[in-house]
């Protein structure tokens, strides 16, 4: 994430699941003498990272920062190899790599050099684009906030989006009347009764396959946070209902040929794709092909049980990859509350049942 970027979720919706109370963002702020307002947003990248470091230090201080190179099934579990250390045996492996491996570029932008085309996830400092012309493809949160930051760094920015308009998330009930707050109760995921179903894996997992395929792509899709609207409208040129047809090097930059009502050609110095992520387990290099072949997937998503276990026994996926099976809430920080406790209890039960044959590692979590 670039410097100056904020989380779309407000502080009350950015709490990591914890085995006991006292490890939410509010507790972190209180323990460090920082101001905390649950519902006025936004939460800065810097504060959230500091909160995450504090969470790790207090709850899981023994995390090893090793690069996993291979996960191989063996009798009784898996052999996990590392670039920096000896391999270990584990009865279970939990893949928690986040979305970074799945960053998706539209086909029209693929094959161009990185000095001309990049993804929003590639950037930590946007100041290098000062005085340059930049096209941002997409009109979701990452695209919108990248465009706002680029403008504030002095770049000339044009957004290109397929949708007919930008969908702005409305302020949460703290900004509404008391009657509205009663009618639209708060949720860590988002506001209102409509979120209950998407935020309840126990219900969602029973949907028919075709419904899951539809909702995985449609629910809680591209949108902009309410606090970002004033930083975009009137400051960034937005071409809605436009598609990139062809992207090709031109002079020292990129020429985008567009299909749309307002413009057919756009010349810029650089293109940043805010085009999200497309699930594909082949992008995890530590999973060998023969192991991936045993993982049943739908549209690239591994099909998992209510605790995240895939069709390969003892191999689990949590976070965004489990969204198809357990609902779109799993793509968000708030979704950690919906599976973490169930997974931990399941692992604890299994460990108790097989304590007599404990391997060197009972469970290994592979993080991004």
Backbone torsions as a table, in degrees:
resi	resn	phi	psi	omega
1	UNK	NA	138.8	179.6
2	UNK	-68.6	157.7	172.9
3	UNK	-58.9	139.2	178.9
4	UNK	88.2	-5.2	-179.3
5	UNK	-80.5	149.5	179.0
6	UNK	-117.5	159.7	174.3
7	UNK	-75.7	142.8	175.2
8	UNK	-66.7	-38.7	177.7
9	UNK	-71.4	137.8	178.7
10	UNK	-77.0	169.9	-173.9
11	UNK	-51.5	-41.7	-177.6
12	UNK	-67.2	-20.4	180.0
13	UNK	-102.2	11.7	-175.7
14	UNK	-117.2	19.1	179.2
15	UNK	-82.1	129.3	174.1
16	UNK	-75.6	144.3	176.1
17	UNK	-58.9	141.0	-176.8
18	UNK	-137.3	146.5	179.1
19	UNK	-69.3	-13.0	177.0
20	UNK	-152.4	159.6	-178.0
21	UNK	-64.2	161.2	173.4
22	UNK	100.2	10.7	-179.4
23	UNK	-128.2	34.7	174.4
24	UNK	-96.1	178.7	-177.8
25	UNK	-63.0	-38.7	-179.8
26	UNK	-61.8	-42.5	179.2
27	UNK	-65.0	-39.5	176.9
28	UNK	-60.2	-47.6	-179.3
29	UNK	-61.9	-42.8	-179.5
30	UNK	-62.2	-40.7	-177.2
31	UNK	-73.5	-15.8	-179.3
32	UNK	-114.5	10.7	177.3
33	UNK	66.6	32.7	-178.7
34	UNK	-104.0	149.1	176.6
35	UNK	-66.9	145.1	178.1
36	UNK	-141.1	122.1	173.3
37	UNK	-126.8	112.0	-168.7
38	UNK	-59.9	-36.1	-166.0
39	UNK	-125.9	23.3	177.1
40	UNK	-108.4	-12.0	174.9
41	UNK	42.9	173.5	-9.5
42	UNK	-91.8	173.4	177.2
43	UNK	-102.4	123.1	-174.8
44	UNK	-72.8	155.2	175.4
45	UNK	-56.3	-46.0	-175.4
46	UNK	-61.4	-42.2	-179.3
47	UNK	-70.5	-37.9	179.7
48	UNK	-66.6	-40.6	178.3
49	UNK	-63.0	-41.5	178.1
50	UNK	-64.1	-39.4	175.4
51	UNK	-61.5	-43.6	178.8
52	UNK	-62.3	-40.7	177.9
53	UNK	-63.3	-40.7	178.8
54	UNK	-65.4	-41.0	177.9
55	UNK	-59.9	-48.4	-179.9
56	UNK	-62.2	-45.5	-177.8
57	UNK	-59.0	-36.9	-175.7
58	UNK	-88.8	-30.2	-171.8
59	UNK	-112.4	-33.8	-178.9
60	UNK	-137.6	64.9	-173.2
61	UNK	-71.2	-11.4	-174.4
62	UNK	-98.7	25.0	177.4
63	UNK	-65.3	132.5	178.2
64	UNK	-102.5	126.5	-177.0
65	UNK	-90.6	73.8	179.3
66	UNK	-112.5	152.7	176.7
67	UNK	-94.1	119.2	178.0
68	UNK	-77.9	128.1	-179.6
69	UNK	-108.0	-20.8	-176.6
70	UNK	-163.5	138.0	173.6
71	UNK	-122.6	109.7	-174.7
72	UNK	-116.0	125.6	176.7
73	UNK	-64.1	135.7	173.8
74	UNK	-136.2	171.5	178.0
75	UNK	-57.5	124.4	177.3
76	UNK	84.6	3.7	179.0
77	UNK	157.2	-128.4	-173.7
78	UNK	-143.0	148.1	167.7
79	UNK	-101.5	122.4	-177.5
80	UNK	-110.4	120.1	-178.2
81	UNK	-100.4	147.8	-178.2
82	UNK	-125.2	154.4	176.2
83	UNK	-73.9	-29.7	-171.5
84	UNK	-110.6	-0.9	-173.2
85	UNK	-151.9	170.7	176.9
86	UNK	-66.8	151.6	178.8
87	UNK	-70.3	159.6	178.2
88	UNK	-129.4	160.1	172.0
89	UNK	-100.4	137.9	179.5
90	UNK	-138.9	136.7	176.7
91	UNK	-71.4	-30.0	-178.3
92	UNK	-136.8	149.2	174.7
93	UNK	-129.2	130.5	177.7
94	UNK	-112.4	117.6	-179.8
95	UNK	-91.9	115.1	-177.3
96	UNK	-132.1	59.9	-170.7
97	UNK	-90.5	3.5	-178.1
98	UNK	67.3	-160.3	-174.8
99	UNK	-102.0	-11.3	-173.4
100	UNK	-52.0	-43.6	-178.7
101	UNK	-61.6	-17.7	-171.5
102	UNK	-104.1	15.0	179.0
103	UNK	-54.1	133.5	-171.2
104	UNK	-118.3	128.9	171.9
105	UNK	-105.3	136.3	174.1
106	UNK	-58.6	150.6	-178.3
107	UNK	-55.3	-34.2	-177.6
108	UNK	-65.7	-22.7	-177.5
109	UNK	-100.6	-8.3	-177.9
110	UNK	-73.3	146.5	178.0
111	UNK	91.9	-11.7	177.0
112	UNK	-83.3	150.1	-177.3
113	UNK	-65.5	154.2	-174.8
114	UNK	-66.7	-19.0	176.8
115	UNK	-77.4	-8.8	177.5
116	UNK	-110.7	-32.0	-176.4
117	UNK	-135.5	137.5	177.2
118	UNK	-147.5	175.1	176.6
119	UNK	-109.1	152.7	-179.7
120	UNK	-54.9	-31.0	-176.2
121	UNK	-73.7	-9.7	-177.9
122	UNK	-82.4	-8.2	-167.5
123	UNK	-110.1	136.4	174.2
124	UNK	-115.9	-19.8	-177.4
125	UNK	-147.4	114.3	-176.3
126	UNK	-94.3	2.5	-176.5
127	UNK	-65.1	-20.8	-178.7
128	UNK	-68.9	-11.2	179.4
129	UNK	-93.6	7.2	178.4
130	UNK	-56.1	130.3	178.9
131	UNK	77.1	3.7	-178.6
132	UNK	-106.4	159.7	177.3
133	UNK	-93.1	125.1	-176.4
134	UNK	-129.6	132.7	170.7
135	UNK	-100.9	132.5	175.0
136	UNK	-111.3	118.5	-178.7
137	UNK	-94.2	122.9	-177.3
138	UNK	119.3	155.8	178.4
139	UNK	-135.2	30.0	172.1
140	UNK	-90.9	-173.4	-174.2
141	UNK	-59.1	-48.2	-176.7
142	UNK	-64.3	-39.4	178.0
143	UNK	-66.0	-44.5	-177.7
144	UNK	-65.1	-43.9	-177.8
145	UNK	-73.1	-34.7	174.2
146	UNK	-61.0	-43.0	178.7
147	UNK	-62.3	-42.9	179.1
148	UNK	-62.4	-45.1	-179.8
149	UNK	-65.4	-40.0	176.9
150	UNK	-59.8	-46.0	178.4
151	UNK	-59.8	-43.2	-178.8
152	UNK	-69.9	-18.5	175.1
153	UNK	-89.6	-0.1	176.4
154	UNK	95.0	16.1	176.2
155	UNK	-87.7	158.0	172.2
156	UNK	-96.4	116.5	-166.7
157	UNK	-118.6	135.6	170.8
158	UNK	-127.3	127.2	176.3
159	UNK	-96.6	142.9	178.9
160	UNK	-125.7	119.0	-177.1
161	UNK	-134.9	143.9	-179.1
162	UNK	-74.8	-30.4	-175.9
163	UNK	-70.3	161.3	-177.6
164	UNK	-74.8	-16.5	-179.5
165	UNK	-164.9	166.4	174.4
166	UNK	-83.7	133.3	175.9
167	UNK	-96.0	114.4	179.3
168	UNK	-98.2	127.6	177.1
169	UNK	-69.2	132.4	-178.9
170	UNK	-75.4	155.1	178.0
171	UNK	-56.9	152.0	-179.1
172	UNK	-74.5	171.3	-174.1
173	UNK	-58.0	-18.6	178.0
174	UNK	-62.7	-21.4	179.3
175	UNK	-96.8	2.1	-174.8
176	UNK	-107.6	174.4	177.5
177	UNK	-68.3	162.9	179.2
178	UNK	-61.4	-37.6	178.3
179	UNK	-62.5	-42.4	179.9
180	UNK	-64.8	-35.6	178.7
181	UNK	-65.7	-33.4	177.2
182	UNK	-70.4	-41.0	-177.8
183	UNK	-73.9	-30.4	-176.8
184	UNK	-124.2	83.0	-175.8
185	UNK	-67.0	152.3	-178.3
186	UNK	-73.3	155.2	176.0
187	UNK	-143.1	147.9	177.6
188	UNK	-64.4	-29.1	-178.3
189	UNK	-78.9	-51.2	177.3
190	UNK	-166.0	-176.8	-173.2
191	UNK	-95.1	138.4	168.5
192	UNK	106.1	159.6	-177.3
193	UNK	-60.5	-27.9	-175.9
194	UNK	-63.5	-18.2	-179.4
195	UNK	-82.9	-14.8	-173.2
196	UNK	-56.5	-47.0	-176.4
197	UNK	-65.5	-46.6	-177.4
198	UNK	-68.8	-18.5	-175.6
199	UNK	-101.9	14.8	-176.7
200	UNK	-129.9	90.0	-178.0
201	UNK	-56.6	-31.8	-179.3
202	UNK	-59.9	-32.9	176.8
203	UNK	-85.5	-45.1	-172.9
204	UNK	-61.3	-37.9	-173.3
205	UNK	-65.5	-15.4	179.9
206	UNK	-90.4	0.3	178.0
207	UNK	-64.6	150.4	173.7
208	UNK	-62.3	157.2	-176.4
209	UNK	-56.5	-44.3	-177.2
210	UNK	-65.7	-34.6	177.8
211	UNK	-67.2	-41.4	178.0
212	UNK	-62.2	-41.5	179.4
213	UNK	-61.2	-39.9	-179.6
214	UNK	-70.0	-51.1	-173.7
215	UNK	-69.7	-30.5	179.5
216	UNK	-58.6	-36.7	-178.9
217	UNK	-90.9	-20.6	-171.2
218	UNK	-103.5	-33.1	-172.6
219	UNK	-82.0	138.2	178.5
220	UNK	53.9	46.8	-176.8
221	UNK	-85.4	-157.5	-175.0
222	UNK	-57.1	129.2	-179.8
223	UNK	-162.4	160.0	179.1
224	UNK	-112.0	141.5	177.8
225	UNK	-65.8	145.5	-176.2
226	UNK	-59.6	-33.4	-176.4
227	UNK	-74.8	-7.8	-178.6
228	UNK	-93.9	-16.5	-170.6
229	UNK	-56.5	-46.8	-176.8
230	UNK	-68.2	-16.4	-179.5
231	UNK	-89.7	-7.5	-178.7
232	UNK	-113.0	-52.2	-174.6
233	UNK	-65.1	128.9	-179.2
234	UNK	81.4	-4.1	-178.8
235	UNK	-118.8	-28.9	-178.6
236	UNK	-120.9	132.0	176.1
237	UNK	-73.9	126.9	-176.0
238	UNK	-120.6	120.7	176.5
239	UNK	-103.1	92.5	176.4
240	UNK	-84.0	163.9	-177.5
241	UNK	58.3	31.8	177.3
242	UNK	-121.9	142.8	176.1
243	UNK	-123.3	145.3	173.1
244	UNK	-80.1	118.7	179.6
245	UNK	-91.5	-44.9	180.0
246	UNK	-142.1	140.2	171.9
247	UNK	-126.0	127.1	-177.0
248	UNK	-145.2	147.3	174.8
249	UNK	-57.2	140.2	-179.7
250	UNK	-149.5	122.0	-174.1
251	UNK	54.6	-122.8	178.7
252	UNK	-100.3	7.3	-175.9
253	UNK	-132.5	-139.4	-176.1
254	UNK	-131.1	137.4	171.5
255	UNK	-107.0	122.8	176.9
256	UNK	-101.3	120.9	171.9
257	UNK	-92.0	124.8	-170.6
258	UNK	-114.6	150.3	165.3
259	UNK	-107.0	119.1	-179.2
260	UNK	174.0	169.4	-173.0
261	UNK	-76.8	-22.8	-172.1
262	UNK	-102.5	-33.2	-169.5
263	UNK	-150.3	143.3	-179.8
264	UNK	-113.7	-15.7	178.2
265	UNK	-139.3	139.6	177.7
266	UNK	-137.5	119.0	177.9
267	UNK	-102.3	126.2	-178.6
268	UNK	-139.9	168.7	176.6
269	UNK	-84.6	-28.6	-176.2
270	UNK	-155.0	150.4	176.5
271	UNK	-119.5	129.3	174.1
272	UNK	-114.5	123.7	-178.6
273	UNK	-91.6	115.0	171.3
274	UNK	-100.6	55.8	-169.1
275	UNK	-105.9	19.0	169.5
276	UNK	75.1	-150.1	-169.1
277	UNK	-138.7	143.5	178.6
278	UNK	-124.9	118.7	-174.2
279	UNK	-65.0	131.2	179.4
280	UNK	-162.0	107.1	-175.6
281	UNK	-65.7	-17.1	176.7
282	UNK	-65.5	-16.2	178.0
283	UNK	-82.7	0.9	174.2
284	UNK	-100.6	97.8	-171.4
285	UNK	-65.9	-17.1	-178.8
286	UNK	-82.5	-7.7	176.1
287	UNK	-97.0	108.6	-179.1
288	UNK	-65.3	156.2	-174.9
289	UNK	-58.0	-39.7	-178.1
290	UNK	-66.8	-28.1	175.7
291	UNK	-77.3	-43.0	178.8
292	UNK	-59.7	-34.2	-178.4
293	UNK	-63.6	-22.0	180.0
294	UNK	-90.1	-5.9	-179.4
295	UNK	-94.1	113.7	179.9
296	UNK	-72.7	128.7	-178.3
297	UNK	-127.8	157.0	171.9
298	UNK	-132.1	122.1	-176.7
299	UNK	52.8	33.8	178.3
300	UNK	90.7	-16.0	-178.8
301	UNK	-85.4	131.9	173.5
302	UNK	-68.5	137.4	175.8
303	UNK	-83.3	124.9	-174.1
304	UNK	-128.8	161.8	176.9
305	UNK	-78.7	-177.4	-178.1
306	UNK	-64.7	-16.1	176.7
307	UNK	-109.3	12.1	174.3
308	UNK	90.9	7.2	-178.2
309	UNK	-79.5	131.2	-179.0
310	UNK	-82.3	-174.8	178.4
311	UNK	-74.9	-6.5	167.6
312	UNK	-93.8	111.0	-176.2
313	UNK	-53.1	135.8	176.4
314	UNK	74.4	9.2	173.2
315	UNK	-111.7	117.2	-171.8
316	UNK	-113.8	150.9	172.4
317	UNK	-128.0	129.9	176.6
318	UNK	-126.9	161.8	-176.4
319	UNK	84.9	-150.7	-172.8
320	UNK	-54.0	-38.6	-179.9
321	UNK	-60.9	-21.8	-179.4
322	UNK	-91.3	5.5	-175.6
323	UNK	-63.7	-34.2	-179.7
324	UNK	-63.0	-43.1	-175.4
325	UNK	-82.2	-34.6	-170.1
326	UNK	-116.2	-1.1	173.4
327	UNK	109.2	158.0	-174.6
328	UNK	-65.0	-16.2	178.0
329	UNK	-61.0	-24.1	-177.6
330	UNK	-69.9	-10.6	176.4
331	UNK	-80.0	-8.8	-171.0
332	UNK	-118.6	161.4	177.0
333	UNK	-55.8	-41.2	-179.0
334	UNK	-60.0	-26.2	-179.5
335	UNK	-69.3	-16.1	177.9
336	UNK	-61.4	-27.9	179.9
337	UNK	-70.8	-18.9	-172.9
338	UNK	-89.1	-11.0	-177.6
339	UNK	-135.6	-24.3	-172.1
340	UNK	-59.4	-48.4	-177.3
341	UNK	-65.5	-41.2	179.9
342	UNK	-64.5	-42.3	179.3
343	UNK	-64.3	-45.1	-179.6
344	UNK	-60.7	-42.8	179.5
345	UNK	-65.2	-39.4	179.3
346	UNK	-64.0	-44.6	178.5
347	UNK	-63.6	-40.0	-179.8
348	UNK	-64.5	-40.9	178.1
349	UNK	-62.8	-44.6	-179.6
350	UNK	-64.7	-39.0	-179.9
351	UNK	-65.2	-39.9	179.0
352	UNK	-65.7	-36.4	-177.6
353	UNK	-72.7	-23.8	-176.0
354	UNK	-120.3	27.3	-175.0
355	UNK	-59.3	-27.2	-176.0
356	UNK	-70.3	-19.5	-178.5
357	UNK	-124.1	47.3	-178.1
358	UNK	-66.0	133.3	175.5
359	UNK	-88.9	175.0	179.6
360	UNK	-55.2	-35.9	177.0
361	UNK	-125.7	127.8	179.1
362	UNK	-75.1	-45.4	177.0
363	UNK	-148.3	140.8	-178.2
364	UNK	-123.6	124.0	177.6
365	UNK	-97.5	123.9	179.1
366	UNK	-99.8	113.7	-176.5
367	UNK	-105.0	165.9	177.1
368	UNK	-81.0	NA	NA
